[in-house]
């Protein structure tokens, strides 16, 4: 954990430039001015790439980029943020802000005070077939071959749900809430398979859960399958998944889940 001062650059996603967000954006800008956190603003549009704006600002000395938008906005800039070792902040607006919740960042103007506190955590990211992710990879109801760190393989005999977690909440069998540790250099590979269990004259289903902390996972399937990478759909028959330790410097709130 670290605290430091820096120059800010704000990325306004196209979705928050709608008129319904005008009042909230004005409140945000006024609060940032009160806190002395003003900076240049880039307004994204359909044919304008966020990474181009950011690289221009890096040459001017900017080292902190703040997304004003939602999860979709984050993934437009994730690669350049990680590659250039910038500090990443977020002011969530509107729906689809699961990542902000995990990082303990409230909606709208309240997020400005999180930026002002400037508590920075350096966390891992994951990589799937060359695509970065922050939270998780989900593979629903599938029967696949799982190769763990190139050393051994697991081949479930029944369909099940598979989740590879970097920063993602989970629930144990007893209902206790847990969260993957995004600072340990490992990905949690969670395999859930339902099995029929006979007890006396009754049959019921029991979920068997396997949890493996791994640095790399290879998922292979004979048939094309659908996976969800931080909620975004991908299809294929082979998925190489690895962890990138301590890749992303992010401003977090007190309510973060890790």
matplotlib code that plots the C-alpha trace (Angstrom):
import matplotlib.pyplot as plt

x = [0.0, 1.2, 0.2, 1.6, 0.6, 0.3, -1.3, -4.7, -6.1, -9.8, -11.4, -15.2, -16.8, -19.3, -22.1, -21.7, -22.0, -25.7, -27.9, -29.2, -25.7, -25.1, -26.0, -24.0, -21.0, -21.2, -21.2, -18.2, -16.3, -17.0, -16.0, -12.8, -12.0, -12.7, -10.2, -7.6, -7.8, -8.5, -6.9, -7.3, -10.4, -10.8, -14.3, -14.4, -16.4, -17.1, -13.9, -11.5, -9.2, -8.6, -5.0, -4.0, -5.2, -3.4, 0.0, -0.2, -0.7, 2.1, 4.5, 3.2, 4.0, 0.6, 0.9, -2.7, -5.7, -9.2, -12.1, -15.5, -17.8, -18.3, -16.6, -16.7, -14.6, -12.0, -11.3, -10.8, -7.7, -6.6, -3.7, -2.1, -2.5, -0.8, 1.9, 2.8, 2.7, 0.2, -2.0, -5.6, -8.6, -12.3, -15.4, -18.3, -21.5, -24.5, -25.0, -22.4, -19.9, -19.1, -15.4, -15.9, -17.8, -14.9, -12.4, -14.6, -15.4, -18.9, -21.0, -20.7, -19.5, -18.6, -15.8, -13.9, -13.1, -11.6, -9.3, -8.4, -7.4, -5.2, -4.7, -3.0, -2.9, -0.8, -2.7, -2.3, -4.1, -4.9, -4.2, -6.4, -5.1, -3.4, -6.4, -6.0, -8.7, -9.0, -11.8, -12.5, -13.0, -16.2, -16.9, -20.5, -21.8, -19.0, -16.9, -13.3, -9.7, -7.9, -4.1, -2.6, 0.7, 1.7, 2.2, -1.0, -4.5, -8.0, -10.8, -14.2, -16.5, -19.6, -20.4, -19.7, -19.0, -15.4, -14.2, -10.7, -10.6, -8.2, -10.3, -13.8, -16.1, -17.1, -19.3, -18.3, -20.6, -21.7, -22.5, -19.5, -18.4, -14.8, -12.8, -9.8, -6.6, -5.4, -2.0, -0.7, 0.5, -2.0, -5.3, -8.0, -9.3, -12.7, -14.4, -18.0, -19.6, -23.0, -23.1, -26.1, -25.7, -27.9, -28.8, -31.0, -34.0, -33.5, -31.2, -30.1, -27.5, -24.3, -22.0, -18.4, -16.1, -12.4, -10.3, -6.8, -4.4, -2.4, -0.1, -1.3, -4.2, -4.9, -8.5, -9.1, -12.4, -13.1, -16.1, -16.2, -17.4, -18.3, -16.4, -16.9, -13.9, -14.8, -18.3, -17.3, -18.1, -15.4, -15.6, -12.9, -11.6, -8.3, -7.8, -4.3, -4.7, -1.9, -1.4, 0.7, 1.8, 1.6, 0.7, -1.9, -1.7, -5.2, -6.7, -9.0, -11.6, -12.0, -14.8, -12.6, -13.2, -9.5]
y = [0.0, 3.5, 7.1, 9.7, 12.9, 12.9, 14.5, 13.3, 12.5, 11.7, 9.4, 10.1, 7.1, 7.7, 6.2, 9.0, 11.8, 11.2, 14.1, 12.1, 12.2, 16.0, 17.0, 14.2, 15.1, 18.7, 17.7, 15.4, 18.2, 20.7, 18.3, 17.4, 21.1, 21.6, 18.8, 20.1, 17.1, 18.8, 17.5, 17.2, 15.3, 13.0, 12.3, 9.0, 8.6, 5.7, 6.2, 7.5, 5.1, 5.7, 4.3, 7.0, 9.8, 8.3, 7.8, 11.5, 12.5, 10.3, 12.4, 15.4, 13.8, 12.3, 9.1, 8.7, 7.9, 8.0, 6.3, 8.0, 5.2, 1.5, -1.8, -1.5, 1.7, 0.0, -2.7, -0.1, 1.2, -1.8, -2.8, 0.7, 1.3, -2.0, -1.8, 1.8, 1.2, 4.0, 4.5, 3.6, 5.3, 5.1, 7.2, 4.8, 6.1, 4.1, 0.3, -2.5, -1.4, -4.7, -3.9, -0.7, -2.6, -5.0, -2.1, -0.4, 2.7, 4.2, 5.6, 9.2, 12.2, 10.1, 8.4, 11.8, 11.4, 8.0, 9.6, 12.3, 9.7, 8.1, 4.7, 2.6, -1.2, -3.1, -6.2, -9.1, -9.4, -12.5, -13.2, -15.4, -16.0, -12.6, -10.8, -9.2, -9.6, -8.4, -10.3, -13.8, -16.3, -18.3, -21.5, -22.6, -26.2, -27.8, -30.9, -30.0, -31.1, -28.9, -28.9, -27.4, -25.6, -28.1, -30.7, -32.7, -32.8, -33.0, -34.5, -34.3, -37.1, -34.8, -31.3, -28.7, -25.0, -23.8, -20.4, -19.0, -16.1, -13.3, -10.7, -12.1, -12.9, -16.5, -18.5, -21.6, -24.5, -23.2, -19.8, -18.0, -15.2, -15.2, -13.4, -14.3, -12.5, -10.5, -9.9, -13.5, -14.2, -17.1, -17.7, -19.7, -22.4, -23.5, -26.6, -27.4, -30.7, -32.0, -35.7, -37.9, -39.4, -42.2, -42.3, -45.1, -45.0, -41.4, -39.8, -36.2, -34.1, -33.0, -30.3, -31.3, -28.3, -28.4, -25.3, -25.1, -22.1, -22.1, -19.8, -21.2, -23.2, -24.6, -25.4, -27.7, -28.8, -31.1, -28.9, -25.1, -23.6, -20.3, -18.6, -15.2, -13.1, -10.4, -10.8, -10.5, -13.6, -15.5, -18.8, -21.4, -24.8, -23.9, -21.2, -20.5, -18.7, -17.2, -14.8, -11.6, -10.8, -7.2, -5.7, -3.0, -0.1, 0.9, 3.4, 1.6, 2.5, 1.2, -1.1, -3.1, -6.8, -7.8]
z = [0.0, -0.8, -0.9, -3.2, -5.2, -8.9, -12.0, -13.1, -16.5, -16.8, -19.4, -19.9, -21.6, -24.3, -22.1, -19.5, -22.0, -22.2, -20.9, -17.9, -16.4, -16.9, -13.3, -11.8, -13.9, -12.9, -9.2, -9.8, -11.6, -8.9, -6.1, -7.9, -8.2, -4.4, -3.7, -6.1, -8.3, -11.7, -14.8, -18.6, -19.9, -22.8, -24.1, -25.9, -29.1, -31.4, -33.5, -30.9, -29.1, -25.4, -25.4, -28.0, -25.7, -22.8, -24.5, -25.6, -22.0, -20.7, -22.8, -20.9, -17.6, -16.5, -14.5, -13.1, -15.3, -13.9, -15.7, -15.5, -16.6, -15.9, -16.3, -20.1, -19.9, -17.7, -20.3, -23.0, -21.2, -19.1, -21.4, -21.7, -17.9, -17.0, -19.7, -18.9, -15.1, -14.6, -11.5, -12.2, -10.6, -11.1, -10.8, -11.5, -13.1, -14.2, -14.3, -14.8, -12.1, -10.5, -10.5, -8.6, -5.9, -5.6, -5.2, -2.7, -4.8, -4.5, -7.3, -8.6, -6.6, -3.5, -5.5, -5.6, -1.9, -2.6, -5.2, -2.7, -0.1, -2.8, -1.2, -3.9, -4.0, -6.5, -7.7, -10.1, -13.4, -15.4, -19.1, -21.3, -24.8, -24.7, -23.2, -19.8, -17.1, -13.5, -11.9, -13.3, -16.1, -16.0, -18.0, -17.3, -17.6, -19.6, -19.6, -20.4, -19.8, -17.3, -17.4, -14.2, -14.5, -17.2, -14.6, -14.2, -15.7, -14.4, -16.5, -14.8, -15.9, -15.7, -16.8, -14.2, -13.7, -13.7, -12.5, -12.6, -10.0, -9.6, -7.8, -7.3, -4.4, -3.9, -1.5, 0.5, 0.9, 4.3, 2.8, 4.2, 1.8, 0.6, -2.0, -4.0, -3.0, -6.0, -4.5, -4.1, -7.6, -7.9, -9.6, -7.8, -10.1, -8.7, -10.2, -9.2, -10.3, -9.2, -8.3, -7.4, -3.9, -2.7, 1.0, 2.1, -0.4, -1.4, -3.9, -3.8, -5.5, -3.9, -5.3, -5.1, -5.1, -6.0, -5.3, -6.8, -6.4, -9.6, -11.7, -15.0, -16.4, -19.8, -20.6, -23.6, -25.2, -28.2, -29.0, -29.2, -25.8, -24.5, -21.7, -20.0, -19.3, -16.8, -18.2, -21.9, -24.0, -25.9, -27.8, -28.6, -27.9, -26.1, -23.4, -22.0, -18.7, -16.7, -13.8, -14.2, -10.6, -9.3, -12.7, -11.9, -9.5, -8.5, -6.1, -3.7, -1.1, 2.5, 1.5, -1.0, -0.6, -0.3]

ax = plt.figure().add_subplot(projection="3d")
ax.plot(x, y, z, "-o")
ax.set_aspect("equal")
plt.show()
